[in-house]
Amino acid sequence: MNPFLLIIITVSIGACSQLLLKAAVMRMGGVNFSAGLIPLFWQAATNPYLIAGLLGYFVGMLMWLVVLSKMEVSVAYPMVS
């Protein structure tokens, strides 16, 4: 697969993951440590938006490793920003 296409897909996955994480925090009503860590952790762990966002970041990271195996960092990284 074309490394430039992989970069576009990787960046798109990263952007979608950030939107999913934002939706997760909004659904949780923000992050409030006053209720305790265990309820906060449970609320986060059962949030499907958070799980999907983290999974997206993981897939994006794997794709980025493929990109780095095909291109130099000095060429690939500036395309991310």
C-alpha positions as CSV (number, residue, x, y, z in Angstrom):
1,M,0.0,0.0,0.0
2,N,1.1,3.5,-0.7
3,P,2.8,5.0,2.4
4,F,1.2,8.4,1.7
5,L,-2.2,6.8,1.8
6,L,-1.3,5.1,5.0
7,I,-0.4,8.5,6.5
8,I,-3.7,10.0,5.5
9,I,-5.6,7.0,7.0
10,T,-3.5,7.2,10.2
11,V,-4.1,10.9,10.7
12,S,-7.8,10.4,10.0
13,I,-8.0,7.6,12.6
14,G,-6.2,9.8,15.1
15,A,-8.7,12.7,14.5
16,C,-11.7,10.4,14.9
17,S,-10.3,8.9,18.0
18,Q,-9.9,12.4,19.6
19,L,-13.5,13.2,18.7
20,L,-14.6,9.9,20.3
21,L,-12.6,10.7,23.5
22,K,-14.2,14.1,23.6
23,A,-17.7,12.5,23.3
24,A,-16.7,10.1,26.1
25,V,-15.8,12.9,28.5
26,M,-18.9,14.9,27.6
27,R,-21.1,11.8,28.2
28,M,-19.4,11.3,31.6
29,G,-20.2,14.9,32.5
30,G,-16.5,15.8,32.8
31,V,-13.8,14.2,34.9
32,N,-14.5,14.7,38.6
33,F,-12.0,13.2,41.1
34,S,-14.1,14.2,44.1
35,A,-16.3,11.1,43.8
36,G,-13.2,8.8,44.1
37,L,-11.0,7.0,41.6
38,I,-12.9,3.7,41.5
39,P,-16.2,5.1,40.4
40,L,-14.4,7.3,37.9
41,F,-12.5,4.4,36.6
42,W,-15.7,2.2,36.3
43,Q,-17.5,5.0,34.6
44,A,-14.7,5.4,32.1
45,A,-14.2,1.6,31.6
46,T,-17.9,1.1,30.7
47,N,-18.1,4.1,28.3
48,P,-18.3,2.8,24.7
49,Y,-17.0,6.1,23.3
50,L,-13.9,5.9,25.4
51,I,-13.2,2.3,24.5
52,A,-13.6,3.1,20.8
53,G,-11.4,6.1,21.0
54,L,-8.6,4.2,22.8
55,L,-9.0,1.3,20.3
56,G,-8.7,3.8,17.4
57,Y,-5.5,5.2,18.9
58,F,-4.1,1.7,19.2
59,V,-4.9,0.9,15.5
60,G,-3.5,4.3,14.5
61,M,-0.3,3.5,16.3
62,L,0.1,0.1,14.6
63,M,-0.5,1.8,11.2
64,W,2.1,4.5,12.1
65,L,4.6,1.7,12.7
66,V,4.0,0.4,9.2
67,V,4.5,4.0,7.8
68,L,7.7,4.3,9.7
69,S,8.9,1.0,8.3
70,K,8.4,2.3,4.7
71,M,9.5,6.0,5.1
72,E,12.0,8.1,6.9
73,V,10.7,10.0,10.0
74,S,12.0,13.2,8.5
75,V,9.6,12.7,5.6
76,A,6.6,11.1,7.3
77,Y,6.3,13.2,10.5
78,P,5.8,16.7,8.9
79,M,2.8,15.3,7.1
80,V,1.1,14.6,10.4
81,S,0.9,18.2,11.3
